[in-house]
Amino acid sequence: MTARREAGPDALTFTERGRRQQLIEATIDLISTRGYPATSLSAIAERAGLSKAAVLYHFSSKDNLTRAALEQVMEQFRAHVGERVARAAGPRDAIVAYVRAMIGYQQAHRRQVRVITEMLLDDEGGTRLKTPGSHDTHGRWQALAALLTGGQEAGAFREFDVQVVALAIGGAIDGVIAHWLVHPDLDLDAAAAELEEFTLSAIEPRA
């Protein structure tokens, strides 16, 4: 079986879309349990019950397949957070919804979080980005910065550098999640409440 030309979703048949999703799910399972280096095309094929040639027909390389898995995880993550922020009544509620949704998604989707950390962070404790600034490619801090800017324009938040504060809030969330991944006994609900207070104290007007 020869490798197929990479095609957009609209060009795929129902069966092809299903097979690609099957391979993405197998990839997520393996990266989350074995780690990225041990997730080979052969291992993915075995987990999915397909031949390696079949994997290469749908994805021409491990890199393309694992990137597709990461993109799916990040898209689901963005959608989860975005839906909850969109329901917020105002700027303050939107920020609270953002913090709570960021923690809530990761609490409920541990294997997806493992994919993110395995693919974006280095192997020495999972605290440094493999490629500095790679979070930007997923519009993460920029989305939070837009919420902060909107709150400033509405007069709900004090004046501050929205990029710096967005990065600080994101870093605080990442730090808590990184600790939880290693120490799962951490009470994430209590941590989310603390992060909410931390965030509001940083952005609300000061007396």
N, C-alpha and C positions, 0 to 999 in steps of 0.2 A: 504494500500500500504506500503510495507516494504522499508526501506532505502536500496538503491543500494550500491554496493561496489564502492568506488571512483575509477574512471578509467581515464587513460590518454586520451587526445584528439583523438588519432588515434583509440581508442577502442570504441568511441561513434558513434552512428548512426547520420545521418543528422538531424533527428527530435530531438534527445537528445541534440545535439550541439545547435540547435535553441532554445530549451527550457532553457538550461543553460544560453545562452546569454540573453534571455528574463528576467531571474531571476537576472542576474548581472545588467542589465540596470535598473530594478526596485529598486535594492539595491542602486545603485548610485543615483537615483532620491531621494530616501527617506533619505539617509545619508546627501545629499546636502541641503535638505529642512528642515528636522526634527532634524538632528544630529544623531550621532551614538547610544547613549543610547536609543532613542525613535524608532530606527529601529529594530523592532522585526520580528521574522519569520512570525508571523500572519499578520503583516502590509505588509511585502514583498509579501506574498501569495495573499493578497487582491489587492495590486497594480498590480501584474502580472495576476490576474484573475485565480489563481490556488488554490488548497487546500494546507494546511500546510503539509499534507502528501506528496503531490507532490513535494514540496520544499525539504523535507527531503529525498526524493528518489534521487534527483540530488545532493544535498549537505547535508551531515549528521549533520550539525550544523550551527548556525548563524556564528560562528567564521570562519568556512571553506568558507562559502558564502561571507562574507565581505572581507576575505583575497583574494579571487578570484577577487572580484571587485577592490580592491586596486591594485592587481598585473596587472589587465588589464589597469587601469588608468596609472600606472607607465610605463608599456610597451609602451603604446601609446605616453606618454610624452617622453620617451627615443628615440623612433623612430622619433618623430617630430624634436627633437634637433639633433639627429645623422644625419638625412638626410640633414639638412642645414649646419652642420659642414663639412660633406663630400664634399659639393660643393665648399668649400672655396679654394681660390687659394694659400694660404700660411698660416704660423702660426698666423700672426697678424689677417688676415681675419677670421681664424677659431675661434679665441677667441671672436672677434666681433660677429660672427655668433652665437656662443654659448650664449652669453649674450642676444642678440636680440631674439633668439629662446626661451630661458627660459622665458623671459617676454611675448613674443608673444603667446606662447602656453597657458599660464595661463590667459592672457587677453581674449583669445577666448574660453576658456573652464573653466568657473567659477565654474560650478557644480563639475567638476572633481577635481578642486583645493580644494573645500570644503571637498571632500572625503579624500584627502591627509591630510589636516589639522585636520579633525575630528579624523582620525585614528592614526596619528603619533604624534600629539601634545596634550598637556594637556588641561584641561578645564578652566584654569585660564588665559584667554587672548590669548591662542594659540601661546605662544612664546617659550615654553620649550618642548623638546621632552619627550614623555611618557617614552621611553626607550632610554637613552643616547646612541648615536652612531647608532641608527636605520636607519638613512639615508644611512649608509655604506652598508646596505644589498641590496640596489638598485644601488650600484656602482656609486653614484652621484659625490661625490667629487673626487673619484678616476679617473673618466672619464675626469674631468677638469684638474686634476693633470697630466694626460697623455698628454693632449694638451700643457700644460705649459712646461713639460719636453721636448716635441718635439721642442717647440720654443726655449728653451735654447740650445738644441743640434744643432739647425740650426743657432745659433748666433743671433736670432731675439730678444731675451729677455735677461734681465740682470740675474745675479745669485741671487737666493733666495730660500727659503725653499718652495718647491712646495705644500706640504701638507698644511702648514699654509696659504699660499696665496690662494689656492683653497678653503679652509674653509672660509677665509675672503670674497672672492668674492661671494661664495654661501650664506653666511650669509647676505651680503648686498642685494642680490636679494630677499632672504626670507623676510627681513625686509620691503622692499618696497611692496612686495605682501601682507604681513600681514596688512600693513597700508591700502592698496587699498581695501582689503576685508571689512574693517570696514568703510573706507571713499572712496566710489566708485567714488567720484568727482575728485580724484587724476588723473592727466594727466599721464597715463602710458607711452605714447609715449615719452613725455619729460623726464620722469623718466628713460626710457631705454637709452636715449641719455646720461644722466648724469652718469648712471652706466657704459656705454661704456667708457666714459672719465675717470672715477674712476679706472676702470680695467686697461686700457692702461697706465695710469700714474703709476700704481703699478708695472707693469711688463716690460715696455720698458726701454732700456738703458738710463742712466742719463748722462747728459752733464758734 
